[in-house]
Amino acid sequence: MAPAPRENDRLVGHRAAQAAFLDAVRAGRLHHAWLVTGPEGIGKATFAFWMARVLLNGEDPGSATARRIAAGSHADLLTIARGVDEKRQKMRAEIVADDVRPIGQFMHRTAAEDGWRVVVVDGAEYMNRSAANAILKILEEPPPRAILILTCAAPGRLLPTIRSRCRTLPLAPLAARDMHEAMGYLAGDMPDADIARIVPLAQGAPGRALALLAGDGAELGVLVDRILREPVGAGAMYDIAEAVLKRENGFSVFFNLLCDAISVRTRDAVRGRTPAGAPADRMVDLWRRLVHLRAETERFNLDKHQAILTGLTLVSGI
């Protein structure tokens, strides 16, 4: 099992963002708020906790400080993220005001170890309006020696006034070499052949690669490629839906791969890299409808079997 981001003391890639942050630390020009952006699974939370270790003198993995950060017991580090809905046994849809309310008191108190107080808000795009306004109030009156780090896969969903008060550190997809290094550490128990098949599908995101490994991503990738190359009959759709749902996390992995493949094919067609197929605007509309279908199915716990059949029907219409 891969370590949680707060436990992961090996940061692979993202050298430009690392250098920018370390330059600010050494120059004594630390901004009071940082916005770490990038696609899902790119390593934003891991990067945010690396920033925290730098600020709290916990870079040595064997130090007591590093162990407290990994255990979530460091008195000067507060982490905010979506909680778990105990009734539905899944992540809540939003970060709410009650989740972020402790930040103000935490950032204004005296540091326990005579240094920085660090707050990591992981998944800031999930903040509802009340939570976002509470964060904005903190950003408008930042206390000294306190740092707020937001991770966000969709910065366009944040209030413009929040974005304008943060220094942004964009994380780019990892190169293939870095991906293999990261996966060797994060999924060292997986066969090299499986990792080699998954890395090209992961789009430079280690978290995405782990999800694909857990959900038989290599096999589903072959299936998605066949679906987009050959018409799928009504009978085969039922077989595909059953095959997808037999796999752990099969539904989300299948829709991720399908949407990504459509996105890649659309870009390649527009750039003239592939023969003309369906018009680009129809492909874009298909992508949007599939993304919406998946989101609504997961959000409202709808019938996943029917959602896959609906998605396959949409694809067969292009």
Summary of the structure (lengths in Angstrom):
residues: 318
radius of gyration: 21.4
end to end distance: 39.6
largest distance: 66.8
contacts: 973
relative contact order: 0.11
helix: 56%
strand: 10%
